[in-house]
Amino acid sequence: MTPDGEEFLGYARQVTEQYRLLRNRYIEKESREKFSVSMQHYSFAVKAFVETVKRAGMENYEFAVYETRTYEIIENVRNFKSELGILYLDDENKNVITRALREKELVFTPLFEAKPHVFISSVHPLATKKTVDWDDLAPYPYLSFEQGEHNSFYYAEERYSRVLRKKNIRVRDRATLFNLLIGLNGYTVCSGVIDENLNGENIIAVPLKEQGLMQIGYIHHKKAVLGKLAQAYIEAIGDMYGGQISVPGGSKKGRK
């Protein structure tokens, strides 16, 4: 399919979804709330989705969560498959990602900034250290999320993806990565935001000595108006983490 064809289908999907909502509400007398979010592999983003569903308290809904590659997050939001996308920017990828978002008529809104950490198992030889550096990590396998055809460091989910490492393992899902963290004493570079209720106590975050920040935020289509569930989802992230988070059409939620 050509790029023009993909763009046409994205807009057509939005029209048909709106028609289906009208038909269900006024002809079939059925009201089914819809919400979809695409995200990098963040446990806090999943927890926010859980909180959103719980707070909504709906009996009839159709929701979707996609933990997927960076490029697919952008495409899902561009094609209106997802209302929101969760990803990060830093000084290495910002120019490339921002340009891609601008070309696809998407807007990035920051949620919070996080200092770089590494995820390791709670029994890892480095687990008792207050901070770690690259020399500490050199003997252990580095785990990262595979990005398919767009596997450049610009689309990587891990900060400092340019750093050369002797042992590299790429994975597709968060459960596999966490299993390898435990089984192989591996590590990955991350934001340091982790939810023990979802991931258990076997994975911990240790600060990385390297300087730099990850600016984590959400993207949405500039021609779309965020629905109440999308706003509630952003507020749920604000309740868990971050500073003053602006919610389009809503309020500002602070850190708790």
C-alpha positions in Angstrom: 0.0 0.0 0.0 1.2 3.5 -0.8 1.7 6.1 1.9 -1.3 8.0 0.5 -3.4 4.8 0.8 -2.3 4.3 4.4 -3.2 7.9 5.2 -6.6 7.5 3.5 -7.4 4.4 5.6 -6.4 6.2 8.8 -8.9 9.0 8.2 -11.5 6.5 6.9 -11.2 4.4 10.0 -11.9 7.5 12.1 -15.1 8.2 10.1 -16.4 4.6 10.2 -15.7 4.4 14.0 -17.7 7.6 14.5 -20.5 6.2 12.3 -20.5 2.9 14.3 -20.8 4.8 17.6 -23.8 6.8 16.2 -25.5 3.6 14.9 -25.0 1.8 18.2 -26.3 4.6 20.3 -29.3 5.7 18.3 -30.3 2.7 16.2 -29.1 -0.4 18.1 -29.5 1.3 21.5 -26.0 0.2 22.5 -23.4 2.5 24.0 -19.9 1.0 24.0 -17.0 3.2 25.2 -13.8 2.9 23.2 -10.2 3.7 24.2 -6.9 2.6 22.8 -3.3 3.4 23.8 0.0 2.3 22.3 3.1 2.4 24.5 6.7 1.5 24.8 7.3 -1.2 27.4 6.6 0.8 30.6 4.9 -0.9 33.6 3.7 2.5 34.8 1.8 3.0 31.6 0.1 -0.4 32.0 -0.7 0.5 35.6 -2.3 3.8 34.6 -4.5 1.9 32.1 -5.6 -0.5 34.9 -6.5 2.5 37.1 -8.3 4.2 34.2 -10.5 1.1 33.7 -11.2 0.7 37.4 -12.2 4.4 37.8 -14.4 4.3 34.7 -16.5 1.5 36.2 -18.2 0.8 32.9 -20.2 -2.3 32.1 -19.9 -2.1 28.4 -16.6 -1.1 26.7 -14.0 -2.0 24.1 -10.4 -1.0 25.1 -7.0 -1.9 23.6 -3.4 -1.7 24.9 -0.5 -2.2 22.5 3.0 -2.6 24.0 5.0 -2.3 20.8 7.8 -0.8 18.9 8.5 3.0 18.7 7.7 3.3 15.0 4.5 1.4 15.4 3.4 3.6 18.3 3.7 6.6 16.0 1.9 4.9 13.1 -0.9 3.7 15.4 -1.6 7.2 16.5 -1.2 8.6 13.0 -3.8 6.1 11.7 -6.1 6.7 14.7 -5.7 3.1 15.7 -4.7 4.5 19.1 -5.9 7.7 20.7 -2.6 8.1 22.6 1.0 6.9 22.4 3.5 6.8 25.3 7.2 7.2 24.4 10.3 9.2 25.5 12.6 11.8 24.0 16.2 12.7 24.9 19.0 14.7 23.5 20.0 11.7 21.2 16.6 11.0 19.5 14.7 14.2 19.9 15.5 15.8 16.6 14.6 12.6 14.6 11.5 11.7 16.5 10.2 15.3 16.6 10.6 15.6 12.9 8.7 12.3 12.3 5.9 13.4 14.6 5.7 16.8 12.8 5.5 15.1 9.4 2.7 12.8 10.6 0.7 15.7 12.2 1.3 14.4 15.8 2.0 16.4 18.9 4.2 15.4 21.8 3.3 16.5 25.3 5.8 15.9 28.2 4.6 14.1 31.3 7.7 13.9 33.5 11.5 13.6 33.3 13.4 10.6 34.7 17.1 10.1 35.3 18.6 7.0 33.7 18.6 3.7 35.7 19.3 0.1 35.0 16.8 -2.7 35.7 18.5 -5.8 37.2 17.3 -8.7 39.3 17.2 -8.3 43.1 19.9 -11.0 43.4 22.2 -9.6 40.8 25.8 -9.1 41.9 25.3 -5.3 41.5 22.0 -5.2 43.4 23.6 -3.7 46.6 25.3 -0.9 44.8 23.8 2.6 45.1 24.9 3.5 41.6 26.5 1.7 38.7 28.6 2.7 35.7 29.5 1.1 32.3 32.6 -0.7 33.8 30.4 -2.3 36.4 28.0 -3.5 33.8 30.5 -4.7 31.2 30.6 -8.4 32.3 26.8 -8.8 32.0 24.5 -9.1 28.9 22.7 -6.0 27.8 19.0 -6.5 27.0 17.0 -4.3 24.6 13.7 -4.2 22.8 14.0 -5.1 19.1 12.6 -2.4 16.8 12.3 -4.3 13.5 13.1 -2.4 10.3 13.6 0.7 12.4 16.2 -0.7 14.7 18.4 2.4 14.8 19.3 4.1 18.1 16.9 6.9 17.3 14.0 4.5 17.8 15.5 2.6 20.6 13.5 2.4 23.9 16.7 2.4 25.9 18.8 5.5 26.6 22.5 5.3 25.6 21.8 2.8 22.8 25.0 4.0 21.0 27.2 2.6 23.7 29.1 -0.5 22.4 28.6 -3.7 24.5 30.2 -7.1 24.1 27.1 -9.0 25.1 23.8 -8.0 23.4 20.3 -9.7 23.5 17.3 -8.3 21.8 13.7 -9.3 22.8 10.2 -8.5 21.8 8.2 -8.4 25.1 8.7 -7.2 28.6 8.1 -10.6 30.3 10.9 -12.2 28.3 13.2 -9.3 29.1 12.5 -9.6 32.8 13.0 -13.4 32.7 16.4 -12.8 31.1 17.3 -10.2 33.7 16.8 -12.8 36.3 18.1 -15.9 34.5 21.2 -14.4 33.0 22.0 -11.5 35.3 21.3 -9.2 32.4 20.5 -5.5 32.6 18.6 -2.9 30.6 18.7 0.9 30.6 15.4 2.5 31.6 13.6 5.3 33.3 13.7 3.7 36.7 9.9 3.9 37.1 8.7 0.4 38.0 5.6 -1.0 39.6 6.1 -3.9 42.1 2.5 -4.9 42.0 2.7 -5.7 38.3 6.3 -6.8 38.1 7.0 -8.3 41.5 9.9 -7.7 43.8 12.4 -9.6 41.7 13.3 -6.6 39.5 14.9 -3.5 40.9 16.1 -0.2 39.5 19.6 1.1 40.2 20.7 4.7 39.2 23.2 4.9 36.4 26.1 7.3 36.9 25.8 8.6 33.3 24.3 12.1 33.0 21.2 12.8 31.0 17.4 12.8 31.3 14.5 10.9 29.6 11.5 13.1 28.9 8.6 10.7 28.9 5.3 11.9 27.4 2.3 11.1 25.2 1.6 11.8 21.6 -1.8 12.4 19.9 -3.0 13.5 16.5 -3.3 17.3 16.3 -6.6 17.0 14.5 -8.2 14.8 17.1 -9.9 15.9 20.3 -9.0 13.7 23.2 -12.0 11.8 24.8 -12.7 11.6 28.5 -11.0 8.2 28.8 -7.8 9.5 27.2 -7.9 12.4 29.6 -8.5 10.1 32.5 -5.6 8.0 31.5 -3.2 11.0 31.4 -4.5 12.0 34.8 -3.9 8.5 36.1 -0.2 8.8 35.1 -0.1 12.2 36.9 -1.5 10.7 40.0 1.3 8.1 40.1 4.3 10.0 38.9 5.5 13.4 37.6 5.0 17.0 38.2 2.2 19.2 36.9 0.7 17.4 34.0 -1.5 19.3 31.6 -4.5 17.4 30.3 -6.1 18.8 27.2 -9.7 19.6 28.0 -9.2 18.7 31.6 -7.4 19.7 34.7 -3.8 19.6 35.9 -2.8 16.6 38.0 0.2 16.7 40.4 2.5 14.1 41.8 1.3 12.0 44.7 
